Amino acid sequence: MQDTQESAIRTVLGDSQWFDVQGTADEKWCPEEGKIVVELLRKLACASVSPNLYIVSPFVVVQQNLRKAIQASGVLNDWVADPNDWLRERIGTVHVVQGREAEAVILVWCT
């Protein structure tokens, strides 16, 4: 069954997809994965799409490093009202975002 619900995020980023990121990991954190997430956010920001999404990882270390990478990129500046609040509220582990709803989810899954 085709999902017919409108989605500004899907319009910009396309349908659900997997990114096979090749990189090096240190304690489950792969900086190359963080770069992909920043690129996706930058596409949404450039299109002036509301960032009604969560960025989820099963690992706290990945959550922490994603917050740092996104903050350092400056992509949230002039896009969201309070970048620090957005980072705290929208990036977390599976347990933190459980039960919440958003238009989209970026799952950062390290192997």
C-alpha positions as CSV (number, residue, x, y, z in Angstrom):
1,M,0.0,0.0,0.0
2,Q,1.4,3.4,-1.0
3,D,1.7,6.1,1.7
4,T,-0.2,9.1,0.4
5,Q,0.4,11.4,3.3
6,E,2.1,14.7,2.3
7,S,5.7,15.1,3.6
8,A,7.9,18.1,3.0
9,I,10.9,16.1,4.2
10,R,10.2,13.3,1.8
11,T,9.9,15.8,-1.0
12,V,13.4,17.1,-0.3
13,L,15.2,13.9,0.7
14,G,13.2,11.3,-1.2
15,D,11.6,8.0,0.0
16,S,13.1,5.9,2.8
17,Q,16.6,4.8,2.0
18,W,19.7,3.3,3.5
19,F,23.2,4.8,3.2
20,D,26.1,2.4,3.2
21,V,28.7,4.6,4.9
22,Q,32.3,3.4,4.7
23,G,34.4,4.8,7.5
24,T,36.3,4.2,10.6
25,A,34.6,3.8,14.0
26,D,35.9,4.6,17.5
27,E,33.7,3.2,20.2
28,K,30.8,2.9,17.8
29,W,31.1,6.5,16.5
30,C,31.8,6.9,12.8
31,P,32.5,10.5,11.8
32,E,31.5,9.8,8.2
33,E,28.0,8.9,9.4
34,G,27.8,12.2,11.2
35,K,28.8,14.0,7.9
36,I,25.9,12.3,6.1
37,V,23.4,13.4,8.8
38,V,24.7,17.0,8.5
39,E,24.3,16.9,4.7
40,L,20.7,15.7,5.0
41,L,19.9,18.4,7.5
42,R,21.6,21.0,5.3
43,K,19.4,20.0,2.4
44,L,16.3,20.5,4.5
45,A,17.5,23.8,5.8
46,C,18.3,25.1,2.3
47,A,14.8,24.1,1.3
48,S,13.4,25.9,4.4
49,V,11.7,22.7,5.5
50,S,10.7,22.4,9.2
51,P,13.0,19.9,10.9
52,N,10.2,17.8,12.3
53,L,12.3,14.8,12.7
54,Y,14.3,12.7,15.2
55,I,17.8,11.5,14.8
56,V,18.1,8.2,16.7
57,S,20.9,5.8,17.6
58,P,21.0,2.8,19.9
59,F,24.3,4.1,21.4
60,V,24.8,7.1,23.8
61,V,28.3,7.8,22.4
62,V,26.8,8.2,18.9
63,Q,24.1,10.4,20.2
64,Q,26.6,12.7,21.9
65,N,28.9,12.9,18.9
66,L,26.0,13.6,16.5
67,R,25.0,16.5,18.7
68,K,28.6,17.8,18.6
69,A,28.9,17.4,14.8
70,I,25.6,19.1,14.1
71,Q,26.3,21.9,16.5
72,A,29.8,22.4,15.0
73,S,28.4,22.5,11.4
74,G,26.1,25.5,12.2
75,V,23.3,24.0,10.1
76,L,20.7,24.7,12.9
77,N,21.7,28.4,13.2
78,D,19.0,30.6,11.6
79,W,16.9,27.5,10.9
80,V,15.5,26.6,14.4
81,A,14.6,28.9,17.2
82,D,17.0,27.4,19.7
83,P,19.7,25.1,18.3
84,N,20.7,23.8,21.7
85,D,17.2,22.9,22.6
86,W,16.6,21.2,19.2
87,L,19.8,19.1,19.7
88,R,18.6,18.0,23.2
89,E,15.1,17.3,22.1
90,R,15.6,15.8,18.7
91,I,18.7,13.6,19.0
92,G,18.6,10.6,21.3
93,T,18.8,6.9,21.8
94,V,15.9,4.6,20.9
95,H,14.8,4.7,24.6
96,V,14.7,8.5,24.7
97,V,12.5,9.0,21.6
98,Q,10.3,6.0,22.3
99,G,6.6,7.0,22.0
100,R,7.3,10.4,20.3
101,E,6.1,11.2,16.8
102,A,7.7,13.2,14.0
103,E,7.5,13.4,10.2
104,A,10.7,11.5,9.7
105,V,13.5,9.6,11.5
106,I,17.1,9.4,10.7
107,L,18.5,6.2,12.2
108,V,22.2,6.0,12.7
109,W,23.0,2.4,13.1
110,C,26.6,1.4,13.6
111,T,27.9,-2.1,13.0
